[in-house]
Amino acid sequence: MEYENLLRDWLLGLIAALLAAIALSTTPAGEAYLGVLEPLVVVLALVTFLAFVLITGAFLVYTASFRD
């Protein structure tokens, strides 16, 4: 298995989980579920943000390595 696909799928899964939490928060019945899942949603948001920052930083370092 390629690590690129694994990383991409993991990040897409995190984003999908956050979008599901947003969708749950828009319905009255979803508020009850979201109350239980709120700590998990906060952790998912933090991990997604940190992963985005790390990947962006790695990309910038990678592209800077091609400067003359």
BELBELTA-V644084 format. One record per run of one state. SS is the DSSP state (H for helix, E for strand, - for the rest). FROM is the first residue (numbers start at 1). TO is the last residue. Records with the same first field share a line. If there is no record, write none. Layout:
BEGIN
SS->FROM-TO / FROM-TO
END
This chain:
BEGIN
-->1-2 / 26-27 / 65-68
H->3-25 / 28-64
END
